[in-house]
Amino acid sequence: MRWLVYDIETYKNFALFCFRDIVTRDQFIFEISDWLDQRLDLIDFFKRDIVLVGYNNHSFDDVVTNFTIGSKVATSWDIYKAAQICISDGRARTDETKKFVWKWKKIDKYTIDLMTLHSSLSGRVSLKEMAISMNMPKIQDLPIHHASEITKEQRDLIISYCWNDVDVTEELYKRKVEDINLRLEAEREFGGSYTSKDRVNFGVELLAKQYVLAGGSEEDLKLSTSRPVIDLGEIILPYINFNSKQLSDLLTNLKSKKITETKGALSNTFIYKGLKMTTGLGGLHSTDKPGIITKPKGWYYTDVDAGSFYPSMWIVNGWCPEHLNRDVFIPLLRKLRMDRIVKWKPMAKKDKYAALQTEVIKLMMNGSFGKLIAKYGPFQDRKWGMAITVNCQLTMLMLIEELLDKGFRVTSVNTDGITVMYPEERREEFETIIKAWETLTQMDMEYAEYEKVITKDINAYMAVTTSGKVKDKGFFGQEVQLGKGFDKPVCKKALYEYFINGVPIRKTITSHTNIYDFCMMKKTNSSFTTTWNGEVQQKTNRYYASKSKEAAYLYKNKEGKKAHQLKKSSVVIFNDYVEKPMSEYNIDYDYYIAECQEIIDKIEPRQLSLF
């Protein structure tokens, strides 16, 4: 079986299909145009035993390709019209066009959509944005508008563009191959089709399948439970209580609430013994000021996290969506949780099968929890979604209250864990408090010991453990997240070296030798035009700050008004990689140093003292 990455392009008088074998690197190209008709060759090609890998192909390339092959007589104009139906907003489709899409959606091949595999709907980005985050050498938007009729001379330009998209798709495939293999193993082990599912939907579909295998009805999974009103007093666990009047009043207020909307229902900010905290649908967290906290000699600086906190709260308390069979669902969840903790996780580092089971059970538990409060899905029941959210926050708040009341210094709170500082002689007392909380809630805490924490905000910090390892999160993350934008990674590297190893910012910036790490990206929507050096640019652009003669300011323009894309420096557009000595890029090093210094100035003046 051959695995092929592929991409297609469609114009009124030109349709192009490009395939590349991932292993052999063989390339196959088929054209249906005013000058060439390779329709029969394409049909014959699809008789082979192949797997197709694309990007957004389930919604576009697969449908158009399947239509082209299935109709047998489709012209380039027919193919273009099919493509336009696919890219039209689903809400604007007629019943007839909807039927067309569904008719041709199921291609007669095993296909993998890397876009839907990588992210759920809210996190999906264009292939060009993905290309920038992978440091691809060429960033190219469609060179000729899709509604045009192209000339024979423009044909090679479109072919080159299509192969560039294949290059990007192939690189993304290489980076996602472990995720694909995990899903293939799950398909072999459990049945089903998961290779184009993101982590959440992968977990949800796996759990749904396990529910049926355990004796649940498939009809149950077609239902959901509607809760027009949720009485929070009915879902707060009976053992939750507080010693202080302030937090007791907070609890009383929550118990009195009857909510019709989950959004904003739990929002509340308060200060308890100097610690500012906020409750919300996303969890309990503190307001952490920028600064550095260093563990004093003779003290512990401990981070404790409740493992799989939200799904564990669900499982331990036996909350079941009303439309599911409780006698099947709850034992299933409890068995999965215990299997992961006792049977599989201890062997996961040495045994591939154990690693598979550990990961898929984690995905099942985490993914299904989120679907409790979703609008759609087989586990939807907002009452129990809110029960988990509310009780996780309140139980964590009980622990925080006890620690603060007994003189422990809680420095940070974030959803499922807290960091606490205390003298070494109080270690046994601290562990006793944590153990009692674990017994009460039936949760399991995981410990980490810190030397210091450098904080930008609650979601952006670097924590140095006593073993010398560094946990970086959010803004300080050293690994570029695919499809999450791209904003001068060199600054994050310089800040890491500065705060962790004491290396001056200027030294890291000026000695860095990867030009991609100086780059930034901007994508403008169709209502704007982007200009640089007086010339209109494509919608998606990669650039770096520069002092060279060719550098200019980058603007976005609309209705005669223009705004800077980067105000603090002129830039060089870098959509096409050019290899040359770093000195010849004429990088505006002062811009990057100033960006780093701005963050340092927010953190270092706040060398936080807890005494």
C-alpha positions, 0 to 999 in steps of 0.5 A: 500500500502506498501512502501519498500526500496530495493537493488539488487546484481548481480553476474554470478552465484548469484542474490539477491533481498532485500526488507524492509517495511519502516513501519513494518520493515518486510524484504523480500529476494529472491535469484536466484543462483546455490543453490536456485531458488526463481524466482517464489516467487519474481514474486508472491511478485511483485503482491502486492500493493507496492511502491519501493524506491531505490538509482540509481534504475531507471537506474539499480535495476528497470531495472534488477528486471523488466527483471527478473520478465518479462522474467520469466525464467532468470537465474543468468547468464542472470540477470548478463548480464542484469546488465552489460548492465545497468552499461555500459557507455551509449555511448558504448551501441549498438542499441540492448542493448539500446532497452533492457534498454528501454524495461525493464526500466519502472517497473510495480510499482511506484518507487522513485529514491533517487539519482535523487531526491537528485541531478542533474547529476553533483552533484550525488555521490555513496551511500557510499559517501552518507552513510558517510555524514549521519554518517552510522555505516558501510561504505562498498564497494562491498566486492567481485568484481562483475565479480566473481563467488561466492561460497556458503560460500561467499553468507552470505557476499553478503547478509550482504552487500546488507542489509547494502545498504538497511540501507543507502537507508532507512536512506536517505529516512527518510531525504528526506521524506519532499521532497518526500511529497512535490512532492506527493502533487504536483502530486495530485494538478497538475498531473505528476510524480515528486518524482524522480526529483531534484529541478531544473527538478521538477520545469521545469516539473511543469512549462511545465505542467502549460504552457499546462494547460494555453493553450500552445501547448505540441508541443512547449515544444519539441522545443528549440531556437538556437542562434548561435550569441547573440548581447549583445547590443540588450538585455541590458535594455535601462534604464541602465546607469552609471555616472562614465567614468569607468563604462560607458566604461564597459557598452559600451564594453558590448554593442559592444559584439557579443558572440557565447559562453556564457562561459567566455563571461562576465568575467571581474574583476575591482576595483571601488572606492576601491571595487574589483568586478567580472562579470561573467555568475554566477553573480556579486560578490566582492572579499572579503578578510578574516577578521571581520567587526563589526558595529560601534556604531551609524551605520547601517550594512545592507544587502539588497537582491533582492528576486528571482532576476533572475527569477523576472528580466525575468518575469518583462521584459516579455522575452519569449523563441522564440519557446513558445507562448508569449501570454500564457507564459508571463501572466502565469509567471506573475500570478505565481509570483504575486500569490506567493508574494501576495496570498500564501507566507503571509500565508505559515507559517500557512497554509500547502496548501499555503506553498505548493504553495509558494514552488512549484512556487519558484521551477518553477521560479528558475528551468526554468531560469537555463534551458534558457542557458542549452543545452537541455530543453523546455525553452532553449533560450540562448539570454534571459538567457544572457539578465537576467544574464547581466541585473541583474549584470548591474542593481546591479552595478548601485545601487552600483555606486550610493551608493559608489558615495554618500559615503556609504560603500559597503562591499560585493557584491554577485549576488543578494545582497549587504551589506552596512555600513552607519551612522544612520542619513543616514538611510532615504537617504539609503532607498530612494536610494533603493526604487528608484532602486526598482521602476526602476527595479520593483524588491523587496529588502529584508533587514537584519541588521548585528552586525558583519560579519566573512569572509573567502571568498565571499562564506564562512562567518558568519553574526550575525544579530542585533537580535542575529541570525547567518547566516552561509554560505559555509565553515562555514555551521554547517549542513553537506550537504548530498553528498557534502563530509565530512571533520571534522565537529568538526572544523566548530563547534569549529570555530563557538564557537570561533568567535560567543561565544568566546570559545577557540578552544582547549576547543571545540575540546577536549570536543567534544563527537561525534567521527563522527565529527572528521572524514574525507573521501576520495574516489579514482578512479579505477586507484589507490589503497589505502593503510594503514598500508601496506594493501590495503583498499577499494576505499571509506574510512572514517578515523580520525586523531589519535596518537594511536599505530594502526594509520598509514598514508593513501596513494593512490598508482599508478604505484609504486608511492604513495601520502599522503591522509592526510599528517599532521597526521597518521589516523585510518580507521573508516569504522566500527563504534566502540563505546567506551569512547572518550579517547580510540579513541586516537584522534590527537587533535593537528591536529584539533586545528592546522587546526582551527588555520590556518583559524583563522590566516587568519581572525583575523590579518585582523580585517577590518577597514572601517575608 
